């Protein structure tokens, strides 16, 4: 199966969501409700049950963790440094830009895509779980930078802010519970497994449908807003180049260096090449920092990824 087949399936569901949003067939806040359901219930459920049923040594893919994590850190620092070079002392803006280059949609697009591309392989969910956890850590780093830059009356120190951001994330909690069950060798009752699996199976279609609805809203917002000027276009192009091309290349090289091959190598490159997640826009909006450009960049990157992912897939196959 080529990557185009699952991509058409993934983007087809997203397109359906966008169409439903445009035709106003469902209530206006349906995308928000679906996102909340997937984020707080369905994704934690599928990751929990998948990790709980895997041997611990299969979960602890240190080469994958190291290669993927170091790739994120390098690209984050590159973008953060370039931003500070252009706009010194504006660490909040630098943090949002850097997060746009590293916080990929490894959950809402990554999990459905890998499930279709690697059918029946639990390793797909393990890879997606690792990538999602590492992305959450990058999110926490950016959150700390924003707090330090914008909130002079913050109640907590930087380490506490980071710890709270990670510990409150439902995907992190679902993964941790699953890993604990695996480590302790606990066998869950069949009824519990079946129930959790059924809930988790709803995550992919609901997530993709919701993304389509969100993108339809973003396109309407873009239509009503002024066109991009040359400076904004350059910024969005550079951010998406770092996210969609440089990061996958670095992850590929690092994974090979750490001895990762086969499916995990392919999964790592695909996950790193996914467009930026909408959570970055929500964070930017919360801190009133580059919210508009983040929304435009996410929309732009999602459209470009339909071309970049097949190109990267063919390139990696030739290199492998």
C-alpha positions as CSV (number, residue, x, y, z in Angstrom):
1,X,0.0,0.0,0.0
2,X,1.4,3.4,-0.9
3,X,0.9,6.3,1.4
4,X,-1.5,8.0,-1.0
5,X,-4.2,5.4,-0.2
6,X,-4.4,6.1,3.5
7,X,-3.9,9.8,2.8
8,X,-6.9,9.9,0.6
9,X,-8.9,8.1,3.3
10,X,-7.7,10.5,6.0
11,X,-8.2,13.7,4.0
12,X,-11.5,12.3,2.7
13,X,-13.0,12.2,6.2
14,X,-11.5,15.7,6.9
15,X,-13.1,16.9,3.7
16,X,-16.5,15.5,4.8
17,X,-16.2,17.3,8.1
18,X,-15.4,20.6,6.2
19,X,-18.3,20.1,3.9
20,X,-20.7,19.5,6.9
21,X,-19.4,22.6,8.5
22,X,-19.8,24.7,5.4
23,X,-23.4,23.4,4.9
24,X,-24.2,24.0,8.6
25,X,-25.7,20.5,8.9
26,X,-24.6,20.2,12.6
27,X,-24.6,22.7,15.5
28,X,-21.8,25.4,15.2
29,X,-19.9,24.0,18.2
30,X,-19.9,20.4,17.0
31,X,-16.1,20.5,16.2
32,X,-15.4,21.7,19.8
33,X,-17.4,18.9,21.3
34,X,-15.9,16.2,19.1
35,X,-12.4,17.6,19.9
36,X,-13.1,17.4,23.6
37,X,-14.4,13.9,23.3
38,X,-11.4,12.6,21.3
39,X,-8.8,14.4,23.4
40,X,-10.1,13.6,26.8
41,X,-11.7,10.1,26.2
42,X,-11.1,8.3,22.9
43,X,-7.4,8.9,22.4
44,X,-6.4,8.2,26.0
45,X,-8.5,5.0,25.8
46,X,-6.9,3.6,22.6
47,X,-3.4,4.5,23.8
48,X,-4.0,3.0,27.2
49,X,-5.3,-0.3,26.0
50,X,-2.7,-0.6,23.2
51,X,0.2,0.0,25.6
52,X,-1.3,-2.1,28.4
53,X,-1.3,-5.1,26.0
54,X,2.3,-4.6,24.8
55,X,5.4,-6.1,26.6
56,X,7.4,-3.3,28.3
57,X,10.5,-3.9,26.2
58,X,8.4,-3.3,23.1
59,X,7.2,0.0,24.5
60,X,10.6,1.3,25.6
61,X,12.0,1.9,22.1
62,X,15.0,3.9,23.3
63,X,16.5,4.4,19.8
64,X,13.2,5.7,18.6
65,X,12.7,7.9,21.6
66,X,16.2,9.3,21.3
67,X,16.2,10.0,17.6
68,X,12.7,11.5,17.5
69,X,13.3,13.6,20.7
70,X,16.6,15.0,19.7
71,X,15.2,15.9,16.3
72,X,12.5,17.9,17.9
73,X,14.9,19.7,20.2
74,X,17.3,20.6,17.4
75,X,14.5,22.1,15.2
76,X,12.9,23.9,18.1
77,X,16.3,25.5,19.0
78,X,16.9,26.5,15.3
79,X,13.6,28.2,15.0
80,X,13.8,29.8,18.4
81,X,17.3,31.2,17.7
82,X,16.3,32.5,14.2
83,X,13.3,34.2,15.7
84,X,15.3,35.9,18.4
85,X,17.9,37.0,15.8
86,X,15.2,38.8,13.9
87,X,13.2,40.0,16.9
88,X,15.5,40.1,20.0
89,X,14.1,39.7,23.5
90,X,10.7,38.6,22.2
91,X,10.9,35.1,23.7
92,X,7.1,34.5,23.7
93,X,6.9,35.0,19.9
94,X,10.0,32.8,19.4
95,X,8.4,30.1,21.5
96,X,5.2,30.0,19.5
97,X,7.2,30.0,16.2
98,X,9.4,27.2,17.5
99,X,6.4,25.2,18.7
100,X,4.8,25.5,15.2
101,X,7.8,23.7,13.8
102,X,7.8,20.8,16.3
103,X,4.3,20.1,17.7
104,X,2.9,17.9,14.9
105,X,-0.5,16.4,14.7
106,X,0.7,13.0,15.9
107,X,-2.6,12.2,17.6
108,X,-5.5,13.6,15.5
109,X,-3.9,12.8,12.1
110,X,-0.9,10.5,13.1
111,X,-2.9,7.8,14.8
112,X,-5.5,7.4,12.0
113,X,-2.9,7.5,9.3
114,X,-0.6,4.9,10.9
115,X,-3.5,2.6,11.7
116,X,-4.5,2.6,8.0
117,X,-0.9,2.4,6.7
118,X,0.2,-0.3,9.1
119,X,-3.0,-2.4,9.7
120,X,-3.1,-4.7,12.6
121,X,0.3,-3.6,14.0
122,X,0.3,-2.5,17.6
123,X,3.7,-0.9,17.0
124,X,1.9,1.9,15.1
125,X,0.1,3.0,18.2
126,X,3.3,2.6,20.3
127,X,5.2,4.9,17.8
128,X,2.3,7.4,17.8
129,X,2.2,7.3,21.7
130,X,5.9,8.0,21.9
131,X,5.8,10.8,19.4
132,X,2.8,12.4,21.1
133,X,4.5,12.2,24.5
134,X,7.6,13.9,23.2
135,X,5.5,16.6,21.5
136,X,3.7,17.3,24.8
137,X,7.1,17.9,26.4
138,X,7.9,20.4,23.7
139,X,4.5,22.0,24.3
140,X,5.4,22.3,28.0
141,X,8.7,24.0,27.2
142,X,7.0,26.6,25.0
143,X,4.3,27.1,27.7
144,X,7.1,27.9,30.2
145,X,8.7,30.4,27.8
146,X,5.3,32.1,27.3
147,X,4.6,32.3,31.0
148,X,8.0,33.8,31.7
149,X,7.7,36.3,28.9
150,X,4.1,37.4,29.5
151,X,3.0,36.7,33.0
152,X,4.8,38.8,35.6
153,X,2.5,37.6,38.4
154,X,2.8,33.9,37.8
155,X,2.3,31.8,40.9
156,X,4.6,28.9,40.0
157,X,8.3,28.4,39.0
158,X,9.3,27.2,35.5
159,X,9.7,23.5,36.6
160,X,6.3,23.5,38.3
161,X,4.6,25.0,35.3
162,X,6.1,22.3,33.0
163,X,5.2,19.5,35.4
164,X,1.6,20.8,35.7
165,X,1.3,21.1,31.9
166,X,2.5,17.5,31.4
167,X,0.6,15.9,34.3
168,X,-2.8,17.4,33.3
169,X,-2.5,16.1,29.7
170,X,-5.1,13.3,29.2
171,X,-3.0,11.6,26.5
172,X,0.0,11.5,28.8
173,X,-2.1,10.1,31.6
174,X,-3.6,7.4,29.3
175,X,-0.1,6.4,28.1
176,X,1.3,6.3,31.7
177,X,-1.5,4.1,32.9
178,X,-1.1,1.8,30.0
179,X,2.7,1.5,30.6
180,X,2.1,0.9,34.3
181,X,-0.3,-2.0,33.5
182,X,2.2,-3.5,31.1
183,X,5.1,-3.1,33.6
184,X,3.1,-4.7,36.4
185,X,1.9,-7.6,34.2
186,X,-1.7,-7.0,35.0
187,X,-4.2,-8.8,32.8
188,X,-7.3,-6.8,32.3
189,X,-10.7,-8.5,32.1
190,X,-11.9,-9.2,28.5
191,X,-15.0,-7.0,29.1
192,X,-12.8,-4.0,30.1
193,X,-10.5,-4.6,27.1
194,X,-13.5,-4.8,24.7
195,X,-15.1,-1.7,26.1
196,X,-11.9,0.4,26.1
197,X,-11.1,-0.8,22.6
198,X,-14.5,0.1,21.2
199,X,-14.2,3.6,22.7
200,X,-10.7,4.0,21.3
201,X,-11.9,2.9,17.9
202,X,-14.1,5.9,17.6
203,X,-11.1,8.2,18.0
204,X,-9.8,8.2,14.4
205,X,-13.0,9.1,12.5
206,X,-14.2,11.6,15.1
207,X,-10.7,13.3,15.2
208,X,-10.5,13.6,11.4
209,X,-14.1,14.8,11.1
210,X,-13.4,17.5,13.7
211,X,-10.2,18.6,12.0
212,X,-12.2,19.1,8.8
213,X,-14.7,21.3,10.6
214,X,-12.0,23.3,12.2
215,X,-10.2,23.9,8.9
216,X,-13.4,25.0,7.3
217,X,-13.8,27.6,10.0
218,X,-10.1,28.6,9.5
219,X,-10.6,29.0,5.8
220,X,-13.6,31.3,6.4
221,X,-11.5,33.3,8.8
222,X,-8.7,33.5,6.2
223,X,-11.2,34.7,3.6
224,X,-12.5,37.4,5.8
225,X,-9.0,38.6,7.0
226,X,-6.5,40.6,5.0
227,X,-4.3,38.7,2.5
228,X,-0.8,37.7,3.6
229,X,1.9,40.2,3.0
230,X,5.4,39.2,1.8
231,X,6.9,39.1,5.3
232,X,4.1,36.9,6.7
233,X,4.3,34.6,3.7
234,X,8.1,34.2,4.2
235,X,7.5,33.5,7.9
236,X,4.9,30.8,7.2
237,X,7.0,29.3,4.5
238,X,10.1,29.0,6.7
239,X,8.1,27.6,9.6
240,X,6.5,24.9,7.4
241,X,9.8,24.1,5.7
242,X,11.3,23.4,9.1
243,X,8.3,21.4,10.1
244,X,7.5,19.4,7.0
245,X,11.0,18.9,5.5
246,X,13.9,19.6,7.8
247,X,12.4,17.9,10.9
248,X,11.6,14.6,9.0
249,X,15.1,14.6,7.4
250,X,16.8,15.1,10.8
251,X,14.6,12.4,12.4
252,X,15.5,10.0,9.6
253,X,19.2,10.6,10.1
254,X,19.0,10.4,13.9
255,X,16.9,7.2,13.9
256,X,19.3,5.6,11.5
257,X,22.2,6.7,13.8
258,X,20.4,5.1,16.8
259,X,20.0,1.8,14.8
260,X,16.2,2.1,14.2
261,X,15.1,0.5,11.0
262,X,12.0,-1.1,9.3
263,X,8.5,0.0,10.4
264,X,9.7,2.2,13.2
265,X,11.9,4.2,10.9
266,X,9.1,4.8,8.5
267,X,6.7,5.6,11.3
268,X,9.1,8.1,12.8
269,X,9.6,10.0,9.6
270,X,5.8,10.0,8.8
271,X,5.0,11.3,12.3
272,X,7.6,14.0,12.2
273,X,6.4,15.1,8.8
274,X,2.8,15.8,9.9
275,X,1.4,19.4,9.9
276,X,1.2,21.4,13.1
277,X,-1.5,20.6,15.5
278,X,-4.4,23.0,16.3
279,X,-3.3,23.1,20.0
280,X,-0.5,25.5,19.0
281,X,-3.1,28.0,17.8
282,X,-5.1,27.6,21.0
283,X,-2.0,28.3,23.1
284,X,-1.1,31.3,20.9
285,X,-4.6,32.6,21.3
286,X,-4.6,32.1,25.1
287,X,-1.4,34.2,25.4
288,X,-2.4,36.6,22.5
289,X,0.9,35.8,20.7
290,X,1.0,35.1,17.0
291,X,-2.5,33.6,17.0
292,X,-3.5,34.7,13.5
293,X,-0.2,33.6,11.9
294,X,-0.4,30.2,13.7
295,X,-3.9,29.6,12.4
296,X,-2.8,30.5,8.9
297,X,0.3,28.4,9.2
298,X,-1.6,25.3,10.3
299,X,-4.0,25.6,7.4
300,X,-1.1,26.2,5.0
301,X,0.9,23.3,6.4
302,X,-2.0,20.9,6.3
303,X,-2.6,21.6,2.6
304,X,1.1,21.3,1.8
305,X,1.5,18.0,3.7
306,X,-0.8,16.3,1.1
307,X,2.1,16.8,-1.3
308,X,5.1,16.6,1.0
309,X,4.1,13.3,2.7
310,X,4.0,11.2,-0.5
311,X,7.3,12.8,-1.7
312,X,9.0,12.0,1.7
313,X,7.6,8.5,1.6
314,X,9.1,7.8,-1.8
315,X,12.4,9.4,-0.8
316,X,12.7,7.3,2.4
317,X,11.8,4.1,0.5
318,X,14.7,4.8,-1.9
319,X,17.1,5.7,0.8
320,X,16.1,2.6,2.9
